[in-house]
Amino acid sequence: MDILKPKAVIGTNAWGSSAYEKLIRGNSVDNKTLIASMNTAKEKDLLIFDLAQDYGFGKAQKMIGEFGTQDIYISSKFTPFRKYHAGQVRKSLERDLLEFRRSYVDIYWLHLPMDIEQNLTEMIQLCHEGKIKHIGISNFSLEECKKAKSILDKAGIPLYGIQNHYSLINREWEKKGIVDWCRDNNISFWAWAVLEEGMLTDPRLKSSKSIMKLMFQRKREKLHSLYVLMHHIGKRYHITIPQVAMAFCASKGIVPVCGCRKPYQVEQLYEATNIQLSAKEIALLEQEANQCNVKILGSDMFRFMVR
């Protein structure tokens, strides 16, 4: 697999804490199932696992370190929750490396656009030391992306990618020009919340209740016509409604980051990202999503909450 051009990425936000899993996802899985999911991902050449210190209430990174990371790529993040102080990125990365039980991370993201120059300067130094192989940024606006790229360019280090909120029903960063900018500059664009915490799954299927599904029930009702269209398109390719949401991203050159706790979810992600929807199908999906007009709390809300 070419790490610079992944088809999809395995998300781990719900790995680790059974309490967190049940609250957010409605159910939990055991370590045996997670290991089986990792093995399936390796078989399918989906080798990038996206992590952060707070995922799974702080357990996800420790777990993957215990499972073994020698034959996968690790994507992790530094989240600047407070004003910059010297050495904070190094200290955070050292903790990450201890949890991963390895000497480097393949991709390290500045998770928020706070003190951009100071934090990236530390990341650049860690990159020179071989502790970071690639540098990315997450939840950045277009102007902040350009600033970050300029800082990295001066250091002779390419900007690996942008990781922002994106889905069929939340295309704000595309409208604001980031996706085209990434394409023009050969920068990977990763999309988190591709399934909108379960909103872009099949409403006809029974599933465990979770706080997210309860919160979004009214919005799901407004998406009925979109579900019908997604089901219709999915039948052409023998895929499900959530796979249509994944294929939508992949067909546009956007890398979907999808939480996969079970082997069948990895298989579905693999199948979906090997399907190319037609330009007409993409246009129909976007038109219907626009007409549904379901508002989502996008990256701006995330940025506001942690400032």
Sequence and secondary structure as in RCSB ss.txt:
>XXXX:A:sequence
MDILKPKAVIGTNAWGSSAYEKLIRGNSVDNKTLIASMNTAKEKDLLIFDLAQDYGFGKAQKMIGEFGTQDIYIS
SKFTPFRKYHAGQVRKSLERDLLEFRRSYVDIYWLHLPMDIEQNLTEMIQLCHEGKIKHIGISNFSLEECKKAKS
ILDKAGIPLYGIQNHYSLINREWEKKGIVDWCRDNNISFWAWAVLEEGMLTDPRLKSSKSIMKLMFQRKREKLHS
LYVLMHHIGKRYHITIPQVAMAFCASKGIVPVCGCRKPYQVEQLYEATNIQLSAKEIALLEQEANQCNVKILGSD
MFRFMVR
>XXXX:A:secstr
  TTS S EEE TT S HHHHHHHTSS   HHHHHHHHHHHHHTT  EEE  TTTTTTTHHHHHHHH  TTSEEE
EEE   S   TTHHHHHHHHHHHHHTSS EEEEEE S SSHHHHHHHHHHHHHTTSEEEEEEES  HHHHHHHHH
HHHHTT  EEEEEEE BTTB HHHHTTHHHHHHHTT EEEEE TTGGGTTS TTS     HHHHHTHHHHHHTHH
HHHHHHHHHHHHT  HHHHHHHHHHHTT EEEEE  SHHHHHHHHHHTT    HHHHHHHHHHHHHHT     HH
HHHHHH 
